[in-house]
């Protein structure tokens, strides 16, 4: 059978159209597949990376240590109360003796002292004193070495009045002032008739507070360890473990920390365990000499 030329041309054109359609569909399918892959890739990029969780040191991680003393005493002093009352309720939830060291002449100095005393907490004045390095504004009621004896006494008396019910006085900063025997002697002579003790924060290794207190017949205590120079909660817990070790080694330890949320949380989590091991938490006045 011989095809007519027109019929042959139609068949050839149909085959060409079919071939082109198949080629186009194949390319279209590849293009769609490529676009799908790009879309999935973009969606994956949009997903936020999972945050790395900072592991919190568990309380149960307390290392095994040699216990030279089976029932050591620990006094914890919390500095810098007075600016606000933000952490006070959480602090009171600790239910262990912690001595409040309150700055004078602050908006909440008097109120915090009254609330603490009503709950049986011991309160001391955190007396602002002159540091060597002056890199900020001094607190109201700061005592410095350039003042006359009358000036020192006037400020000290006013500062003490702003913190009712106080049992003692500690130095806030004061690396320079606590090295001055004349200045510290004036302060001790004001504490003696009021039966107040002096707690040395030990901001200087050249502190003469012990000698000045002894000369005036004032009871004295000094810091052994800082707990929260680093505000990270794990770092504070590590310092608490050092405190625990010191307590069982030496029989008595005095620690300083500050009115901060992480510090209060770390104390709340570690103090009950330490108490269960035999450590007795006491007021600072029970550690004076």
DOZA-494809 format. One record per residue: residue in three letters; x, y, z of N, C-alpha, C in turn. Coordinates in pm, whole numbers, plus 50000, padded with zeros to 5 digits. Each point is the difference from the previous one (the first is absolute). Layout:
REM residues N
alaXYZXYZXYZ/...
***
This chain:
REM residues 289
unk500854988250000499155011850000500895012450000/unk499775008549906500805012149984499225011650059/unk500705006950102499345011550065500105012149910/unk498965007650012500035012749929500985009450069/unk500625008749927500995009550059499405008150115/unk498785004449985499385008250106499854991950128/unk499594987549985499814991350118501334997750070/unk501054997949922501334997750055500485012250077/unk499765011549944500435012550068499285001650133/unk498704996950001499215001250123500534990550107/unk500324987749960500534990250096501325004750058/unk500885004949908501335004750046499855011750097/unk499145009549966499785011650089499454995650135/unk499094990349999499414995050125501074993750088/unk500884992249933501094993850077500945010450059/unk500295010449921500875010850050499385007250119/unk498675002749987499305006950111500014991350125/unk499794986949982500004990950112501364999550069/unk501064999349916501374999650054500315012750078/unk499605011449943500255012850067499225001050131/unk498784994949999499185000350122500624991650109/unk500484988049961500664991450099501265006550056/unk500785006549911501235006850042499675011550098/unk498935007549965499585011350085499534995150137/unk499194989149999499504994650126501134994950089/unk500994993749935501154995050075500765011450067/unk500245010749922500695011750056499185006550111/unk498695000849979499115006050099500044992150130/unk500014986549987500044991650120501295002050079/unk501135001049925501285002550067500025013550071/unk499405010149932499965013550058499175000450128/unk498834993149996499144999450118500724992950115/unk500694989249968500744992550103501095008650063/unk500695007949915501075009050050499425010850091/unk498845005649959499375010450081499534994450134/unk499504987649998499584993650125501184998450096/unk501174995749944501184998450084500445013250061/unk499965010749918500385013350051499065004750110/unk498724997549983499005004250099500254993050133/unk500244986749994500274992450123501255005350068/unk501035003249919501255005250057499785013250070/unk499215008949937499715013150060499214998450129/unk499044990850001499214997850121500874995050115/unk500984991449967500904995050103500855011150058/unk500415009549910500835011250047499215009150093/unk498695000949975499175008950084499814994650141/unk500144986950016499784994250132501085004950096/unk499625004950121501005004750095500864988750051/unk501295002850019500904990150055499624997450144/unk500024987550040499654997150140501015006550094/unk499485007150106500885006650096500734989750085/unk501255002950024500754991250087499655003150144/unk499564990350072499645002150140501264999850086/unk500095010150089501115000350093499694990250112/unk500814989550013499694990350104500155006050137/unk499024997450087500055004950137500604989350088/unk501025003950076500674990550087499024994350101/unk499764986949998499034994450094500545000350142/unk499095001950095500405000450140500614986650040/unk499534989249941500484986750036501454997749960/unk500605009649925501364998249952501055003650105/unk499595002050125500955003450106501054989050012/unk501295003649987501054989850004500194994250140/unk500534988050004500324993750128501255006750056/unk499955004250126501145006850061500284994250137/unk501235002650048500364996150136499395009950098/unk499314995050100499335008750097500734999750133/unk500855010250018500755001250125499085003750116/unk499015008449970498995004050099498654994549954/unk499294993850092498724993849961498845009950001/unk500105010750082498915009750011500535014349993/unk500525004049884500565013549989498935010749995/unk500415012450030499085011449995500335008749878/unk498955005049937500155008949885499095012150018/unk500585011949985499215012349999500085006049861/unk498865003149943499955006349868499455014250016/unk500745009649946499615014050005499645004549859/unk498805005249983499575004749868500035015349997/unk500905005349918500245014449991499045007249905/unk500025013250015499415009549903498485000649999/unk499364996550110498565002450009499745015050016/unk498845004449953499615014050018499545007049874/unk500524995949886499645006749875498544997349962/unk499574987850021498634996049966499624987950084/unk498774995349979499524988150073499674988749904/unk500595000349883499654990649894500194985350038/unk501054997050076500334986050029499644995850142/unk499365008850073499834997750144499134987950031/unk498884998449930499114988650028500704986749973/unk500744999449888500734987549969501094997550102/unk500625010750046501034998750104499404994350128/unk498865005250041499374995250124499564985449989/unk499844995049878499604986049981501134990150032/unk501225004850013501144991150025499854992650133/unk499465006950101499734993950131501264995450073/unk501135005949971501244997450073500565013550043/unk500775000450110500575012750044500995005749897/unk499675011549947500915007649914499965014350052/unk501165005950023500065013650054499885010249888/unk499105009550016499795010549899500925011750030/unk500785003949900500905011450012499405011349915/unk499495010350067499175010149934500735013349986/unk499995005449878500605013049974499175011050065/unk500645010650049499255010750065499385009749900/unk498955006950043499435011349926499484996549861/unk499654987449979499424995749873498475000050012/unk499294999749888498535000950006499344989650090/unk500614988050010499354989350076500854995050117/unk501005007650040500884995650110499204997150126/unk499215009650045499264998550124498944989149991/unk499264999649892498924990249985500544985849998/unk501084997649929500584986549994500514995950138/unk500645009350071500504997050135498844996050091/unk498905007149991498844997150085499384986449966/unk499844997249871499414987349958500884988350039/unk501305001649983500944989250033499994997250150/unk500055010650079500004998250145498714993350048/unk498895003649939498714994150037499964985049971/unk500814995449906500054985749965501164992850068/unk500715007150088501074993550075501365000149934/unk500155007449891501305000849933500875010650068/unk501304997549997500955009850054500335010449894/unk500125012650043500245011149909501265007550044/unk500835003649901501165008550029500025011649900/unk500725010550035500195011549911501174997149907/unk499765001649871501074998449900500555014049972/unk500995004150078500495013750003500875003449879/unk499565009649916500825003749884501305006750044/unk501124994949949501315005350039500885001849876/unk500975008450015500835004349888500844988549942/unk499904997749868500864990149935501275006449943/unk500954992049962501185005249929499605004649860/unk499254991549932499625002949861498635006749999/unk499985012449957498735007549997499535001149855/unk499164990549960499554999549861498505002249986/unk499395005950099498565002549992499565009750108/unk498705002450005499455009150101499974993150136/unk500465007150102499984994450134498564999150052/unk499764989850083498704998850066499815011650097/unk498745003550025499725009950105500504994750134/unk500625009050078500484996050132501304992449995/unk500825002549899501314993449990501005007050090/unk500784991950072501045005350088501344999049929/unk500785010950002501334999649938501075005250095/unk501244997249964501135002750089500335014850014/unk499425008549915500285014350008499105007150102/unk499014993150053499055006250092500605001850140/unk499485009850071500375001950140499314989450084/unk500464998450125499374990350090498525003450020/unk499715012950013498615004350019499164996649877/unk500595002049880499294996949877499724985149986/unk500994991850037499834985449994498904995650096/unk500035005250123498994996150099498605004349958/unk499895012049944498685005049960499404991349890/unk500804996449901499504991549891499674986150051/unk500874994450083499774986550053498714999350080/unk499775009850086498795000150082498755001349911/unk500065008749900498865001749908499744987249921/unk501074993449956499864987549925499374989150086/unk500434999350125499464989750090498515002250027/unk499605012550009498595003150025499104995949884/unk500564999549879499184996549882499754985049988/unk500684991950085499814985449998499644995750142/unk498735000350035499584996850138500234985350036/unk500324997850127500134986350050501314993249964/unk500995007549955501244993849956500774994050117/unk500754989149972500814993250100501495002249979/unk500345005149882501415002249971500165008849878/unk501265001949960500345008549886501044992849916/unk499855000849867501014994749909500415011049903/unk501124998149934500455010049903499524996749860/unk499405010049934499654999249858501155006449924/unk500684992149916501245004349935501035002850110/unk500635011950000500855003550114501424994649996/unk500504996449882501374994849995501035010050052/unk499745013049983500915010350052499705003250146/unk498745002250031499625004150135500364989550104/unk499854987149967500274989650100501494997850024/unk500845007049926501454999650024500465011150094/unk499085009150034500345011850081499654997450147/unk501034998450082499774996950141499255011250072/unk500375012449973499335011150066498525000349970/unk499664998449874498595000249958499224988350060/unk500584988049994499304988350052499865000750153/unk500945006450066499915001550145498815008850038/unk499775010649923498855008850024498704992049987/unk499924991849896498804992049976499774989950113/unk501084993050040499864990050106499555006250132/unk500485012250028499625006650125498525003650002/unk499405001749882498555002649994499194987150012/unk500594988849958499294987250008500004994350141/unk501085002150073500154993850133498855003250094/unk499645012750025498915002650096498644995249953/unk499864997149872498734995049946499964984749995/unk501104993850044500124985350000499794994249860/unk500605006649901499934995349861501334993749961/unk499944989149923501244993849952500385005849864/unk501244997549958500445004449867500344987749917/unk499444999649879500274989149906500845005449885/unk501194994649986500955004549898499744992449870/unk499545007449899499794993849868501324996249934/unk501085005050056501364996749957500225003549852/unk499745012649969500235004849863501465004149979/unk500794999550106501445002749992500754990050087/unk501094994849946500844990950080500765007650108/unk500005013449991500695008250100499025006150101/unk498834994050011498995004950094500535000050144/unk499695010950073500405000950142498784998850091/unk498904995449946498744999550077500114990950122/unk500684988849987500144990850114500725006950116/unk501125006949967500785006750104499205011550064/unk499285007749916499225011250052498864995050089/unk499374989049960498914994350079500524994950134/unk501134993049997500584994650123500375011350097/unk500575010849947500405011350084498805006750066/unk498855000049931498805006650054499104990350077/unk500364987150001499174990150068498724996849926/unk500055001149865498824997349916500104985849944/unk498914992650004499984986549942500185000949849/unk500684989849944500465001049862499834986649928/unk499715000849872499974988249914500485004349862/unk500444990449919500505003449867499564989649897/unk499925004449877499574991449890501054989349968/unk499494988049964500874989349952499904998149849/unk498795002149944499804997049858498905008849942/unk500175004049874498945006549923499314989249917/unk498685000449993499254989649928499605003949860/unk499835012949972499405003749871500745011349928/unk501334999550000500735009549915499614998049854/unk499674987649965499444996649869498514997450021/unk499145007249927498564999050022499364987849934/unk500774992049928499464987849939499624990050109/unk498824994249990499504991450108500884987750022/unk500554994449892500904988650016501285003850072/unk500505012149969501215005050068499735001950149/unk498815005150034499645002050141499914986550072/unk499424990149933499904986750061501384993950021/unk500935002749907501364994950019500645006450124/unk499755013050020500535006750119499344994550126/unk498734996349989499334993950114500654986550035/unk500434992649898500704987450026501345002650068/unk500665011049964501255003750068499735003550146/unk498905007250023499605003450136499774987350082/unk499304990449941499734987250067501304993050039/unk500944999849907501294993450026500765007150113/unk500025013649996500665007950104499364997750137/unk498674999150000499294998250127500404986950067/unk499994989149925500354987150059501494999050032/unk500805008349935501455000150026500355008650121/unk499395012150009500405009750102499045000950119/unk498784995149985499045000350109499105012150002/unk500415010849929499195012349996500405008149878/unk499015005749932500255008149881499005011649997/unk500515011849957499125011549978500085003749853/unk498855000849935499955002949856499235012949975/unk500385006849894499295012149955499414997249862/unk498765004549981499374999649868499175012749987/unk499195000949894499305012549972498534997549967/unk499225010650017498554999749976499724999149850/unk500084987749947499784997649856499164987249984/unk499174999349895499154988249980500774986949989/unk501094999749922500754987549984500634995450131/unk500465009650078500614996550129498964993850093/unk498835006250008498954995050087499554986149955/unk499914998049870499614986849947501044989450035/unk501285003549985501084990550031500004996450149/unk499775009950086499944997250144498824990950032/unk498855003149941498794992150027500184985449959/unk500804997649896500174986449950501104992350073/unk500985006950058501134992950062499934999550153/unk499455010250063500025000450147499274988350066/unk498834995749950499334988550063500854987349996/unk500704997849888500844988149991501165000850098/unk500635011850008501125001850092499554997850144/unk498825005150030499464998250136499774985150030/unk499564992549900499764985750020501314992350021/unk501125005849956501304993650018500645003550136/unk499395009350073500545003350131500455014350017/unk499955008149894500385014250011498875007650069/unk500375008450097499035008450069500165014349954/unk498955005749945500035014049957499615008850118/unk500825010450024499805008350119500015014849963/unk499535008250093500105014549983501465004150013/unk500345011249939501385004750004500485002650143/unk499115004750087500385003050138500504987650075/unk499644988249951500464987650064501434996449959/unk500575007949908501364997049953501015010750043/unk499525010350064500905010950041500924995450112/unk501125007150013500984996850105500395012650075/
***
